[in-house]
């Protein structure tokens, strides 16, 4: 009975798994990432194999061909999740991914823009149509997908609050107070895109590419790191910053605060002078 069920290919199963179990339950950005992994990063020869032909070696071989360790690890998670479901549905006889080689990937720590770099970045952006978005990242510290998923219905000008519908962790779903500068840039953005339901109706890849054009030595996520760094430099309480950034673990916030305070203390101490 299992063999009869497993006659379809991995590609066919991934399509069903994605549409039935993932698409209705995850955020739009997560769904797009999963679809991209399946479509681009999993080799066709692997997707053409029947489920009952798969083994740990074929999985390891396919994953080893992915150059980026970050993408390799993401592909591992997609296969692990989908094949575990196939095993629980009795489509395959064993949980194959338990025998596959684990993927190790060490995320690089973000690097905040210095005050000078931030000033030069905004000068380079000038009146570009994405300036409001980039300033929104700098003044709120939201994640890329959180800003791009923001709807005008989540922005309350009367109460001066913004609802961030984060999906990464429980703490990422949060409400931010609207600083005066943020209010101004949102009002400019509303005038710029009056017909859109989304506050920033731009595609993720284009946003990242545009940012890189204006700030080639940094990645877009560094704007979030910059926000936390500016909070530390201004003396904002670390627990408050954790809440604003939507960090689930305060160790993440403290790590940035510790690094920032060391550098900030050094730069401040260099101002010390003793008159002869």
Buried (B, 14 or more C-beta within 10 A) or exposed (E): EEEEBBEBBBBBBBBBBBEEEBBEEBBEBBBBBBBBBBEEBBEEEBBEBBBBEBBBEBBBEBBEEBEEEEBBBBBBEBBBBBBBBBBEEEBBEEBBBEEBEEBEEEEEEBBBBEEEBBEBBBEEBEEEEBBBBBBBBBBBBBBBBBBBBBEBEBBEEEEBEBBBEBBBEEBBBBEBEBEEEBBEBBEEBBEEBEEBEBBBEBEBEEBBEBBEEBBEEBBBBBBBBBBBBBBBBEEBEBEEBBBBBBBEEBEEBBBBBEBBBEBBEEEEEEEEEEEE
